[in-house]
């Protein structure tokens, strides 16, 4: 049995990074052997735009994955994050890769000075944290904290530089960030790579935000659809769901547009096989509610077509486990799920439970102890460990 399949080096969007063991449950960048898709639409633009030595503001940097990737590519990265829970992980990631990233623990907004309320989602849901109170309806355990407010105009002036690129992912505060960056945007026209959240947007609508960018002279590119799009069209398409937008004066050039479109097509081909299994996974999950055996052929199809599909292996292992069909096959698929980056808590817990049920208690103990270390509050794990006298 493979006790712990975590690896020190992970491949994320084709970029090699050391991902510390403390990232084990931060999906989809848990340490694993498989090339992992992470914020692929934003990375599509950033990889095409950012040059060595360029100053980049990563606004809403979360755990710092994109910050680290940009720093590794040679950019001078300033990472802004309002959620204090993730900042330590970000620093750990940067240090473990021997990189330099300036971390700025603030909420970026329309002005500098004072504090604002920030709704902090707990645990793995922390990436949904926002200035918008909707977080409390989406995550019952969310809490409110007060964090310093800072405008990018003032930060850039204090540093004496002008960023060449702004990457913005702030769960609804997009307009407020742009409000506080008006001077530097109007003066320097930095490239803007933005994830938009229209249903959480504070201060304006998505249409108004796109219209402002166009008034500043920015051509717009839909990073999901892979095509140029006017602001009204983008706002219409993404009125009820997140979108990924590039605003850049470089889009005025035919050569850059064509290069970006080619990159987009290559990205789609790269992840097409994995994305093509999404419907089979959805159908398998529906069947699992009352027909575990019926889900197995669908999941065998997924893992056959996409051998590194972590969730497919996990679900197939679970179906073989609870269906009492084949213990060794179930264990093999659980191990594949762990190797390819599925949440290690659930894999370790189910391997431990299956070994326990099969009378292999000593083998079960190590897996259950690892599961308990990952989630000390899980009642099922505690109960099984207690039954083994642990």
C-alpha positions in Angstrom: 0.0 0.0 0.0 1.1 3.5 -0.7 0.9 5.3 2.7 1.1 8.9 1.5 1.1 9.8 -2.1 1.9 13.5 -1.7 4.8 14.8 -3.8 7.0 17.8 -3.1 6.8 19.1 -6.7 3.5 19.7 -8.4 2.8 20.6 -12.0 0.2 23.4 -12.2 -0.9 24.6 -15.7 2.4 23.0 -16.9 4.5 25.1 -14.4 6.5 23.2 -11.8 6.1 24.5 -8.2 7.0 23.0 -4.9 3.7 22.8 -3.0 4.1 22.3 0.7 2.4 19.5 2.5 0.2 22.1 4.3 -1.6 22.6 0.9 -2.9 19.0 1.0 -6.6 20.0 1.2 -6.4 23.2 -0.9 -7.9 21.8 -4.1 -7.1 21.8 -6.9 -3.5 22.5 -6.0 -2.9 19.7 -3.5 0.6 18.2 -3.9 0.3 15.5 -6.6 1.9 14.0 -9.7 -0.7 15.1 -12.2 -0.7 18.3 -14.3 -3.4 20.3 -12.6 -5.7 22.9 -14.2 -5.8 26.1 -12.0 -7.3 29.4 -13.0 -6.5 28.5 -16.6 -8.3 31.4 -18.1 -6.5 34.0 -16.0 -3.2 32.2 -16.6 -3.8 32.1 -20.4 -3.7 35.9 -20.4 -1.0 36.3 -17.8 1.4 33.9 -19.5 0.9 35.8 -22.8 1.3 39.3 -21.3 3.8 39.4 -18.4 7.4 39.8 -19.2 10.5 39.3 -17.0 11.1 42.2 -14.7 7.6 43.5 -15.1 5.7 44.8 -12.0 2.5 42.9 -11.5 -0.2 43.5 -8.9 -2.0 40.3 -7.9 -5.1 41.7 -6.3 -7.0 39.0 -4.5 -4.0 36.6 -4.4 -5.6 34.0 -2.0 -3.1 31.2 -1.4 -0.6 32.8 -3.8 -0.5 30.2 -6.5 -0.6 32.6 -9.4 1.7 35.0 -7.6 4.3 32.3 -7.2 3.9 31.2 -10.9 4.4 34.9 -12.0 7.4 35.3 -9.7 9.0 32.2 -11.1 8.5 33.6 -14.6 10.6 36.6 -13.5 7.9 39.2 -12.7 8.1 41.6 -9.7 4.9 40.5 -7.9 3.0 42.5 -5.3 0.3 40.2 -3.8 -2.7 41.9 -2.1 -5.0 39.7 0.1 -7.6 40.7 2.6 -8.2 37.3 4.2 -5.7 36.9 7.0 -6.3 33.2 7.2 -4.6 32.5 3.8 -1.6 34.9 4.1 0.6 32.5 6.0 0.0 29.8 3.4 1.0 32.3 0.7 4.2 33.2 2.4 5.0 29.5 3.0 4.5 28.7 -0.7 6.7 31.6 -1.8 9.5 30.8 0.6 9.4 27.1 -0.2 10.1 27.9 -3.8 12.8 30.4 -3.1 10.8 33.2 -4.7 10.4 36.9 -3.8 6.8 38.2 -3.6 5.8 41.3 -1.7 2.7 40.4 0.3 0.3 43.2 1.3 -2.3 42.2 3.8 -5.1 44.7 3.0 -8.4 45.0 1.2 -7.8 46.8 -2.0 -10.6 49.3 -2.8 -11.7 52.7 -3.7 -9.6 54.7 -1.3 -6.9 54.4 1.3 -7.4 54.8 5.0 -9.6 53.3 7.7 -11.0 49.8 7.7 -13.8 47.9 6.0 -15.9 44.9 7.0 -14.7 41.8 5.2 -16.7 38.6 5.3 -14.4 35.7 5.8 -15.4 32.2 4.8 -13.7 29.4 6.8 -11.4 26.6 5.8 -11.3 25.5 2.2 -14.1 27.9 1.3 -11.9 30.8 2.1 -11.4 31.7 -1.5 -15.1 32.9 -1.5 -14.4 35.6 1.1 -15.6 39.0 0.1 -16.7 42.5 1.1 -20.2 41.5 0.0 -22.4 40.0 2.8 -23.7 37.4 0.5 -20.9 35.2 1.8 -22.7 34.8 5.0 -25.7 33.2 3.2 -23.5 31.0 1.1 -21.3 29.8 4.0 -23.0 29.6 7.4 -19.8 29.7 9.4 -18.5 32.9 7.7 -17.4 35.6 10.1 -16.8 39.3 9.7 -13.5 41.0 10.3 -12.3 44.5 9.9 -9.3 44.9 7.5 -7.3 48.0 6.3 -8.4 49.6 3.1 -5.9 50.6 0.4 -6.2 52.2 -3.0 -3.8 51.0 -5.7 -3.1 54.6 -6.8 -1.6 55.3 -3.3 0.3 52.1 -3.2 1.9 52.7 -6.6 2.8 56.2 -5.6 4.4 55.0 -2.4 6.5 52.5 -4.3 7.5 54.9 -7.1 6.6 52.5 -9.8 3.8 51.7 -12.2 2.5 48.2 -12.7 2.4 46.8 -16.1 -0.4 44.3 -15.3 -3.2 44.1 -12.8 -4.7 40.7 -12.1 -7.9 41.2 -10.2 -10.0 38.4 -8.5 -11.9 40.0 -5.6 -15.2 38.3 -5.5 -17.4 41.3 -6.3 -15.1 44.3 -5.5 -13.9 44.7 -9.1 -15.4 48.2 -9.5 -14.0 49.4 -6.2 -10.5 48.2 -7.1 -10.7 50.1 -10.4 -12.1 53.2 -8.6 -9.0 53.2 -6.5 -6.7 52.8 -9.5 -8.0 55.5 -11.7 -4.9 57.6 -11.8 -2.5 54.8 -12.7 -4.9 53.3 -15.2 -5.5 56.6 -17.0 -1.8 57.4 -17.0 -0.3 54.1 -17.9 -3.0 51.8 -19.2 -1.7 48.6 -17.6 -3.0 45.3 -18.8 -6.0 44.1 -16.7 -6.8 40.4 -16.2 -10.0 40.2 -14.2 -12.4 37.6 -12.9 -15.8 39.2 -12.8 -18.5 38.3 -10.2 -21.6 40.2 -11.3 -24.0 38.8 -8.6 -21.7 40.0 -5.8 -20.5 43.3 -7.4 -20.4 46.3 -5.2 -20.7 49.9 -6.4 -21.8 49.2 -10.0 -23.0 46.6 -12.5 -20.8 44.5 -14.7 -22.1 46.5 -17.7 -21.0 49.8 -16.1 -17.6 48.3 -15.3 -17.1 47.2 -18.9 -18.3 50.5 -20.2 -15.7 52.4 -18.0 -12.9 50.2 -19.4 -14.0 50.9 -22.9 -14.2 54.7 -22.2 -10.6 54.4 -21.1 -9.8 53.0 -24.5 -9.4 49.4 -23.6 -10.3 46.7 -26.2 -11.9 43.6 -24.4 -11.3 39.9 -24.8 -13.5 37.1 -23.4 -10.9 34.6 -22.0 -13.5 31.8 -21.7 -14.9 32.2 -25.2 -11.6 33.0 -26.7 -12.8 36.0 -28.7 -13.0 39.8 -28.8 -16.2 41.1 -27.3 -17.6 44.5 -26.6 -18.5 45.4 -23.0 -22.3 45.2 -23.5 -21.9 41.7 -25.0 -19.6 40.5 -22.2 -22.0 41.8 -19.5 -24.9 40.0 -21.2 -23.1 36.7 -21.5 -21.9 36.7 -17.9 -24.8 38.4 -16.2 -25.4 35.5 -13.9 -22.0 33.7 -13.7 -18.4 34.5 -13.2 -16.5 35.6 -16.3 -12.8 36.1 -17.2 -11.9 39.4 -19.0 -8.8 40.8 -20.5 -8.6 44.5 -21.0 -5.4 45.5 -22.9 -4.3 48.0 -25.4 -2.3 45.1 -26.9 -5.5 43.7 -28.3 -5.5 46.5 -30.8 -2.7 44.7 -32.6 -3.7 41.9 -35.0 -0.6 39.8 -34.2 -1.3 39.8 -30.5 -5.0 38.9 -30.9 -4.1 36.0 -33.2 -1.5 34.8 -30.8 -3.9 34.9 -27.9 -6.5 33.0 -29.9 -4.0 30.3 -30.8 -3.1 30.0 -27.1 -6.8 29.7 -26.2 -7.3 26.9 -28.7 -4.2 25.1 -27.4 -5.5 25.5 -23.8 -8.9 23.9 -24.8 -7.2 21.0 -26.5 -5.0 20.5 -23.5 -7.9 20.1 -21.0 -10.5 18.8 -23.4 -10.2 15.1 -22.4 -10.6 15.9 -18.7 -13.5 18.4 -19.3 -15.2 15.9 -21.5 -15.7 13.5 -18.6 -17.7 16.1 -16.6 -21.1 14.8 -17.8 -20.2 11.2 -17.0 -19.2 12.2 -13.5 -22.5 14.1 -13.0 -24.5 11.0 -14.2 -22.5 8.7 -12.0 -23.1 10.9 -8.9 -26.9 10.8 -9.6 -26.8 7.0 -9.9 -24.8 6.6 -6.7 -27.8 7.8 -4.7 -29.6 4.6 -5.3 -27.7 2.5 -7.7 -24.0 2.2 -6.8 -23.5 -0.7 -9.2 -25.0 1.3 -12.0 -22.4 4.0 -11.5 -19.4 1.7 -11.9 -19.5 1.4 -15.7 -19.7 5.2 -16.1 -16.7 5.7 -13.8 -14.7 3.0 -15.5 -15.3 4.9 -18.7 -14.0 8.1 -17.1 -10.8 6.5 -15.7 -10.2 4.6 -18.9 -10.4 7.7 -21.0 -8.6 9.9 -18.5 -6.3 7.8 -16.4 -5.2 10.7 -14.2 -8.8 11.8 -13.3 -8.5 12.0 -9.5 -12.3 12.3 -8.8 -13.1 9.5 -11.2 -10.8 7.2 -9.4 -12.1 8.2 -6.0 -15.7 7.7 -6.9 -15.0 4.4 -8.6 -13.1 3.2 -5.5 -16.0 4.3 -3.3 -18.5 2.4 -5.5 -16.4 -0.8 -5.4 -16.0 -0.3 -1.7 -19.6 0.2 -0.6 -20.8 -2.3 -3.2 -18.6 -5.0 -1.6 -17.5 -5.9 -5.1 -13.7 -6.0 -5.0 -11.6 -4.8 -2.1 -8.3 -4.8 -3.9 -9.7 -2.9 -6.9 -11.3 -0.4 -4.6 -7.9 0.1 -2.8 -6.1 0.5 -6.1 -8.5 3.2 -7.3 -8.3 5.0 -3.9 -4.5 5.1 -4.3 -4.8 6.5 -7.8 -7.1 9.2 -6.5 -4.6 10.1 -3.9 -1.7 10.1 -6.3 -3.5 12.4 -8.7 -4.5 15.0 -6.2 -7.9 14.2 -4.7 -8.7 15.5 -1.2 -6.4 13.3 0.9 -8.6 13.3 3.9 -11.5 11.5 2.2 -9.2 9.0 0.5 -7.2 8.2 3.7 -10.5 7.9 5.6 -12.1 5.5 3.1 -9.0 3.4 2.7 -8.8 3.1 6.5 -12.5 2.3 6.7 -12.2 -0.4 4.0 -9.2 -2.0 5.6 -10.9 -1.9 9.0 -14.0 -3.6 7.5 -11.8 -6.2 5.9 -10.2 -7.1 9.1 -6.9 -5.5 8.2 -6.8 -3.3 11.3 -3.1 -2.7 11.5 -3.0 -1.5 7.9 -6.1 0.6 8.6 -4.5 2.4 11.6 -2.0 4.5 9.7 -4.5 5.7 7.1 -7.0 6.6 9.8 -4.3 8.5 11.8 -3.5 10.5 8.7 -7.1 11.2 8.1 -7.5 12.4 11.8 -4.5 14.7 11.4 -6.1 16.3 8.3 -9.5 16.7 10.0 -9.4 16.2 13.8 -13.2 16.9 14.1 -14.5 14.2 11.8 -16.7 11.9 13.8 -16.4 8.9 11.6 -12.6 8.9 11.8 -12.7 9.4 15.6 -15.1 6.5 16.0 -13.0 4.1 14.0 -9.8 5.0 15.7 -11.5 4.6 19.1 -12.7 1.1 18.1 -9.1 0.2 17.4 -8.1 1.5 20.8 -6.5 4.7 19.5 
